[in-house]
């Protein structure tokens, strides 16, 4: 299927193959103040295309990052206990593996509220966070994590090296997908990392396609990476992916270990996973066309489930107000008529409305008061954590429902 075209943000070829078009949607982290409902809510095209030269999946229409990563950015990483535990386990592992000490230095790109670097600070290791959102950066500073409020790129990397910054470790967790100017960003990584190690985590495109996780498509995610394409992105800028780990986070992620070209032999795990992706058809158009067809089914099934529950006088409310949930609800045409409210632990989101759907966001106590029949878990990647936190739901016979890859009750 072909429509509007763009130049690939990795290789520059023309991207003509449209994978999935979700219409016009609001920014997924732009929560709405009820007092401002009279103000028109901006919507932007949300469609992904496939570059058949380097196989990078990417947005066909970009929104300026400065409109997304503002001083009112609503996502604070430390809200999720399981994600913080994941970050701290990583810090412990890398401290031991690289023998980091009080003479060492770690830089994190997109350091958010300091959820990860704080674990290195606790070990007496020098750190610096780079974070474009002023409000999350302020939270990091408050917990003792030095942070520069800037977008990362080659100019900042050059400036840091000129100032004597020589990190043994550079970290980037769930930032690569958020980068509009991929070329400048990765060239900046090559400048900054020097002789050190770079690790990057990002959702794995193979798991997105297999799990039909189309809700992870939103304007903040400019690109969607297989190992096949990530390796190409780094190699074009003088870096080698030397190892890879498959992680359960975000429905299935990769952690790649990257070094300057030729410094380390490449692990067999890299070659094996690339071959697995090829076998799944990620270097063809066929796999993506099948994915798009299956997504259309999901977009029909969720509203049908909610309408059936309402017809049976069953109350369904949401848990969580994640960006992915907003793509899901808006793509399926779900509003507060079918989902009267959702709850979230983040005080920043409570009292606001979800963008587009305008579903009210309450505190978790509200859910316990209403005792719904079903709880629709919007951050489905955290379902184990959420069902444990909200185990009281099952005491009155309530059930948890996960919407991806199709609406189903969690046993």
C-alpha positions as CSV (number, residue, x, y, z in Angstrom):
1,X,0.0,0.0,0.0
2,X,1.4,3.4,-0.9
3,X,0.5,7.0,-0.1
4,X,2.4,10.0,1.0
5,X,6.1,9.5,1.1
6,X,9.0,10.8,3.2
7,X,12.8,10.4,3.3
8,X,14.0,7.6,5.7
9,X,15.5,9.1,8.8
10,X,18.2,6.5,8.8
11,X,19.3,6.0,5.2
12,X,17.6,8.8,3.3
13,X,15.8,6.6,0.8
14,X,12.2,7.4,0.0
15,X,9.7,5.7,2.3
16,X,6.6,4.9,0.3
17,X,5.1,1.8,1.9
18,X,2.4,2.7,4.5
19,X,2.2,0.0,7.2
20,X,-0.7,1.4,9.4
21,X,-2.6,4.6,9.3
22,X,-4.4,5.5,12.6
23,X,-5.8,8.7,11.4
24,X,-5.4,12.0,13.2
25,X,-4.8,11.9,17.0
26,X,-3.8,14.2,19.8
27,X,-0.3,13.9,21.4
28,X,-0.5,11.0,23.8
29,X,1.1,12.7,26.8
30,X,-0.8,16.0,26.4
31,X,-3.4,15.5,29.1
32,X,-6.3,17.9,29.2
33,X,-7.3,20.2,32.0
34,X,-11.1,20.0,32.4
35,X,-11.1,23.8,32.7
36,X,-9.7,24.0,29.2
37,X,-12.1,21.8,27.4
38,X,-13.3,24.8,25.4
39,X,-9.8,25.1,23.8
40,X,-9.5,23.2,20.6
41,X,-7.3,20.1,21.0
42,X,-4.7,19.8,18.3
43,X,-4.6,16.5,16.3
44,X,-1.8,15.3,14.1
45,X,-1.6,12.5,11.5
46,X,-0.4,9.2,13.0
47,X,0.8,6.7,10.5
48,X,3.9,4.4,10.2
49,X,5.7,3.5,7.0
50,X,8.4,1.0,6.1
51,X,11.7,1.9,4.4
52,X,12.4,-1.0,2.0
53,X,16.0,0.0,1.7
54,X,17.1,-0.4,5.4
55,X,13.7,-1.8,6.8
56,X,13.3,0.9,9.4
57,X,9.7,1.4,10.5
58,X,9.0,5.1,11.2
59,X,6.3,7.8,11.4
60,X,5.4,9.3,8.1
61,X,4.5,12.7,9.7
62,X,6.7,14.2,12.5
63,X,5.6,16.5,15.3
64,X,8.3,18.9,16.6
65,X,9.9,17.3,19.7
66,X,9.8,20.7,21.5
67,X,6.0,20.3,21.4
68,X,6.2,17.0,23.2
69,X,9.0,17.1,25.7
70,X,8.0,20.3,27.5
71,X,8.3,21.5,31.0
72,X,4.9,19.9,31.6
73,X,5.9,16.4,30.4
74,X,3.6,14.0,32.3
75,X,5.7,10.8,32.3
76,X,7.8,10.1,35.4
77,X,9.7,6.8,35.2
78,X,9.9,6.3,39.0
79,X,6.1,5.8,39.3
80,X,6.5,2.2,38.2
81,X,8.0,0.1,40.9
82,X,8.9,-2.7,38.5
83,X,10.7,-0.3,36.1
84,X,12.7,1.2,39.0
85,X,13.7,-2.3,40.1
86,X,14.7,-3.1,36.5
87,X,16.9,0.0,36.4
88,X,18.6,-0.7,39.7
89,X,19.3,-4.3,38.7
90,X,21.0,-2.9,35.6
91,X,23.1,-0.5,37.7
92,X,24.3,-3.3,39.9
93,X,25.1,-5.5,36.9
94,X,27.1,-2.8,35.0
95,X,28.9,-1.6,38.1
96,X,30.2,-5.1,38.6
97,X,30.8,-5.9,34.9
98,X,32.7,-2.6,34.2
99,X,34.3,-2.4,37.7
100,X,32.9,1.1,38.2
101,X,34.1,3.0,41.2
102,X,34.3,6.6,42.5
103,X,36.7,7.5,39.7
104,X,34.2,6.3,37.1
105,X,31.6,8.4,35.2
106,X,28.2,7.4,33.8
107,X,26.1,9.5,31.4
108,X,22.4,8.8,30.7
109,X,20.6,10.2,27.7
110,X,16.9,11.0,28.5
111,X,17.5,10.5,32.2
112,X,13.9,11.5,33.1
113,X,13.5,11.9,36.9
114,X,16.8,10.3,37.8
115,X,15.3,6.9,38.5
116,X,18.4,5.0,37.1
117,X,21.3,7.3,37.7
118,X,20.3,7.6,41.4
119,X,21.4,4.0,41.7
120,X,24.9,4.9,40.5
121,X,25.0,7.9,42.8
122,X,24.2,5.6,45.7
123,X,27.3,3.7,44.8
124,X,29.5,6.8,44.8
125,X,29.8,6.9,41.0
126,X,29.9,10.2,39.2
127,X,26.9,10.8,36.9
128,X,25.4,13.3,34.5
129,X,21.8,13.1,33.1
130,X,20.8,14.7,29.8
131,X,17.0,15.4,29.8
132,X,15.0,17.9,27.7
133,X,12.0,18.1,30.0
134,X,12.6,20.6,32.7
135,X,10.0,19.2,35.2
136,X,11.4,15.7,35.2
137,X,15.0,17.1,35.3
138,X,14.1,19.1,38.4
139,X,12.9,15.9,40.1
140,X,16.2,14.3,39.2
141,X,18.2,17.2,40.6
142,X,16.1,17.0,43.8
143,X,17.3,13.4,44.3
144,X,21.0,14.3,43.8
145,X,21.3,13.5,40.1
146,X,23.1,16.4,38.2
147,X,21.1,17.0,35.0
148,X,21.5,19.2,31.9
149,X,18.1,20.3,30.4
150,X,18.9,19.9,26.7
151,X,18.1,17.7,23.8
152,X,21.1,15.5,23.0
153,X,22.9,15.6,19.7
154,X,26.4,15.9,18.2
155,X,26.9,19.5,19.3
156,X,26.2,18.7,23.0
157,X,28.4,15.6,22.7
158,X,31.3,17.6,21.3
159,X,30.9,20.2,24.1
160,X,30.9,17.5,26.8
161,X,34.1,15.9,25.4
162,X,35.7,19.4,25.2
163,X,34.8,19.8,28.9
164,X,36.7,16.6,29.7
165,X,33.7,14.2,30.1
166,X,35.0,10.7,29.4
167,X,32.3,8.2,30.4
168,X,33.0,4.6,31.0
169,X,29.3,4.0,30.4
170,X,26.7,5.8,28.3
171,X,23.1,4.7,28.9
172,X,20.0,5.3,26.8
173,X,16.8,3.6,27.9
174,X,13.7,4.0,25.7
175,X,15.1,7.1,24.0
176,X,16.1,5.9,20.6
177,X,12.5,5.6,19.4
178,X,11.9,9.2,20.6
179,X,14.6,10.7,18.3
180,X,13.5,12.8,15.3
181,X,17.0,13.5,14.0
182,X,18.4,10.0,14.2
183,X,21.6,10.8,12.3
184,X,22.7,13.7,14.5
185,X,21.7,11.8,17.7
186,X,23.7,8.6,16.9
187,X,26.6,10.6,15.7
188,X,26.5,12.4,19.0
189,X,26.6,9.0,20.8
190,X,29.7,8.0,18.7
191,X,31.4,11.2,19.8
192,X,30.5,10.9,23.5
193,X,31.1,7.2,24.1
194,X,34.8,7.3,23.0
195,X,36.4,4.2,24.4
196,X,33.5,3.4,26.7
197,X,30.5,1.2,26.4
198,X,27.1,2.3,25.2
199,X,23.9,0.4,26.1
200,X,20.6,1.2,24.6
201,X,17.2,-0.3,25.4
202,X,14.2,0.0,23.1
203,X,11.0,-2.0,22.4
204,X,11.7,-4.8,20.0
205,X,9.8,-4.4,16.7
206,X,9.5,-8.2,16.4
207,X,7.5,-8.4,19.6
208,X,5.4,-5.4,18.6
209,X,4.5,-7.2,15.4
210,X,4.0,-10.6,16.9
211,X,2.0,-9.2,19.9
212,X,0.0,-6.8,17.8
213,X,1.1,-4.0,20.2
214,X,-0.1,-1.2,17.9
215,X,-0.8,1.0,20.9
216,X,2.9,1.6,21.3
217,X,2.6,3.7,18.1
218,X,2.3,7.4,19.0
219,X,3.9,10.7,18.0
220,X,6.7,10.4,20.6
221,X,7.9,7.3,18.9
222,X,9.4,8.4,15.6
223,X,11.0,5.0,14.8
224,X,10.4,1.3,15.6
225,X,13.5,-0.9,15.7
226,X,14.3,-4.5,14.9
227,X,17.9,-5.5,15.7
228,X,18.4,-5.7,12.0
229,X,17.7,-2.0,11.6
230,X,19.3,-0.8,14.8
231,X,22.5,-2.5,13.8
232,X,22.4,-0.7,10.5
233,X,21.7,2.7,12.2
234,X,24.8,2.3,14.4
235,X,27.1,0.9,11.7
236,X,26.4,3.9,9.4
237,X,27.7,6.2,12.2
238,X,30.9,4.2,13.1
239,X,29.5,2.0,15.9
240,X,29.1,-1.7,16.2
241,X,26.4,-3.6,18.1
242,X,28.6,-6.2,19.9
243,X,26.0,-7.9,22.0
244,X,22.3,-8.0,22.6
245,X,19.9,-9.0,25.4
246,X,16.2,-9.8,25.0
247,X,14.2,-8.3,27.9
248,X,10.6,-8.7,29.0
249,X,10.1,-5.0,29.6
250,X,7.5,-3.0,27.6
251,X,6.1,-6.2,26.1
252,X,9.5,-7.3,24.8
253,X,12.6,-5.1,24.5
254,X,16.2,-5.3,23.4
255,X,19.3,-4.0,25.2
256,X,22.1,-3.6,22.7
257,X,25.7,-3.2,23.8
258,X,27.6,-0.8,21.4
259,X,31.2,0.1,21.0
260,X,33.3,2.2,18.6
261,X,33.9,0.3,15.3
262,X,36.3,-2.6,15.6
263,X,36.9,-2.5,19.4
264,X,35.2,-5.8,20.3
265,X,34.2,-9.0,18.6
266,X,30.5,-9.4,17.9
267,X,28.6,-11.9,20.0
268,X,26.9,-14.8,18.3
269,X,23.6,-13.6,19.9
270,X,23.6,-10.7,17.5
271,X,23.8,-12.9,14.5
272,X,21.2,-15.4,15.7
273,X,18.6,-12.7,16.5
274,X,19.1,-11.0,13.2
275,X,18.4,-14.3,11.5
276,X,15.4,-14.9,13.6
277,X,14.0,-11.5,12.5
278,X,14.7,-12.3,8.9
279,X,12.8,-15.6,9.3
280,X,9.9,-13.7,10.7
281,X,9.8,-11.5,7.6
282,X,10.9,-8.2,9.1
283,X,12.9,-7.5,5.9
284,X,9.8,-8.0,3.7
285,X,6.5,-6.1,3.3
286,X,4.4,-9.2,3.9
287,X,4.8,-9.4,7.7
288,X,3.8,-5.8,8.1
289,X,0.8,-6.0,5.9
290,X,-0.4,-9.0,7.9
291,X,0.2,-7.1,11.1
292,X,-2.0,-4.2,9.9
293,X,-4.8,-6.5,9.0
294,X,-4.8,-8.1,12.5
295,X,-4.7,-4.6,14.1
296,X,-8.0,-3.7,12.4
297,X,-9.6,-6.7,14.1
298,X,-8.5,-5.4,17.5
299,X,-9.9,-2.0,16.8
300,X,-13.3,-3.6,16.4
301,X,-13.1,-6.0,19.3
302,X,-12.4,-3.6,22.2
303,X,-15.5,-1.4,21.6
304,X,-17.6,-4.6,21.2
305,X,-16.4,-5.9,24.6
306,X,-17.1,-2.6,26.3
307,X,-20.6,-2.3,24.7
308,X,-21.4,-5.9,25.7
309,X,-20.4,-5.2,29.3
310,X,-22.5,-2.1,29.4
311,X,-25.5,-4.0,28.0
312,X,-25.1,-6.5,30.8
313,X,-25.0,-3.7,33.4
314,X,-21.3,-4.5,34.1
315,X,-19.1,-1.6,35.1
316,X,-15.7,-1.3,33.3
317,X,-13.2,1.2,34.4
318,X,-9.5,1.7,33.4
319,X,-6.3,1.4,35.2
320,X,-3.5,3.6,34.2
321,X,-3.1,6.7,31.9
322,X,-0.2,5.7,29.7
323,X,0.6,7.1,26.3
324,X,-0.1,3.7,24.8
325,X,-3.5,3.7,26.3
326,X,-4.4,6.9,24.5
327,X,-3.4,5.5,21.2
328,X,-5.5,2.4,21.9
329,X,-8.7,4.3,23.1
330,X,-8.5,6.9,20.3
331,X,-7.9,4.3,17.6
332,X,-10.9,2.3,18.8
333,X,-13.2,5.3,19.2
334,X,-13.6,4.7,23.0
335,X,-14.7,7.7,25.1
336,X,-16.1,8.2,28.6
337,X,-19.4,6.8,27.4
338,X,-17.9,3.3,27.3
339,X,-15.1,3.9,29.9
340,X,-16.4,6.3,32.6
341,X,-13.0,6.9,34.2
342,X,-9.5,5.5,34.6
343,X,-7.2,5.7,37.6
344,X,-3.5,6.4,37.9
345,X,-0.9,6.6,40.7
346,X,0.7,9.7,39.2
347,X,-0.5,12.9,41.0
348,X,0.5,14.8,37.9
349,X,-2.2,13.0,35.9
350,X,-5.0,12.8,38.5
351,X,-7.8,15.3,37.9
352,X,-6.9,15.6,34.2
353,X,-8.6,14.0,31.2
354,X,-7.1,11.6,28.7
355,X,-6.3,13.4,25.4
356,X,-8.8,12.8,22.7
357,X,-11.1,10.4,24.6
358,X,-11.5,12.8,27.5
359,X,-11.8,9.9,30.0
360,X,-11.4,11.4,33.5
361,X,-8.3,10.3,35.5
362,X,-8.9,9.6,39.1
363,X,-6.8,8.2,42.0
364,X,-6.7,4.5,42.6
365,X,-8.9,4.9,45.7
366,X,-11.8,5.9,43.3
367,X,-11.6,2.4,41.7
368,X,-11.8,0.8,45.1
369,X,-14.9,2.9,45.9
370,X,-16.8,2.0,42.7
371,X,-15.9,-1.7,42.8
372,X,-16.1,-2.3,39.0
373,X,-16.8,-5.7,37.4
374,X,-13.8,-5.2,35.0
375,X,-10.6,-3.3,35.2
376,X,-9.2,-2.5,31.8
377,X,-5.4,-2.5,32.2
378,X,-4.1,0.1,29.8
379,X,-0.3,-0.3,30.7
380,X,-0.7,-4.0,30.0
381,X,3.1,-4.4,30.1
382,X,2.8,-3.8,33.9
383,X,-0.1,-6.2,34.4
384,X,1.6,-8.3,37.0
385,X,2.6,-5.3,39.1
386,X,-0.9,-3.8,38.8
387,X,-2.8,-6.9,39.7
388,X,-0.7,-7.3,42.8
389,X,-1.1,-3.7,43.8
390,X,-4.9,-3.9,43.2
391,X,-5.4,-7.4,44.4
392,X,-8.5,-6.2,46.4
393,X,-10.3,-6.1,43.1
394,X,-10.5,-9.9,43.0
395,X,-12.0,-9.9,46.6
396,X,-15.3,-8.6,45.3
397,X,-15.2,-10.7,42.1
398,X,-13.8,-8.1,39.8
399,X,-11.6,-9.2,36.9
400,X,-8.7,-7.6,35.1
401,X,-8.8,-7.3,31.3
402,X,-5.8,-6.8,29.1
403,X,-6.6,-5.3,25.6
404,X,-3.6,-6.6,23.7
405,X,-3.3,-8.7,21.5
406,X,-7.1,-9.0,22.0
407,X,-9.3,-8.1,25.0
408,X,-9.0,-11.0,27.5
409,X,-9.5,-11.6,31.2
410,X,-6.2,-12.2,33.1
411,X,-6.5,-15.3,35.2
